[in-house]
């Protein structure tokens, strides 16, 4: 007997990757040719949420950040978050070392 989880796991589509050109073409259909997101997603066999996110990002880029983060700003934010995470780990490590050496000297 097959469980519900096994059925769901089998039905789940593998994660796909799309080129920037493909994304730009899909977005152009929505923004330039005034087709609906649902229609384009159905025609290109995409999830509506993925295409919606691509359109949202494209609108932010086209408006120079007035409607959201531009691609450059998102990349910078990602890099800053990564750097912040690294600095926090280093700080915590230094705290542990300071406590260790303080204990050794007393």
Secondary structure, DSSP 8 states (H G I E B T S, - for coil): ---HHHHHHHHS-------HHHHHHHHHHHHTS---HHHHHHHHT--HHHHHHHHHHHHHHHTTTTTS--HHHHHHHHHHHHHHHHHHHHHHHHHHHHHHHHHHH-
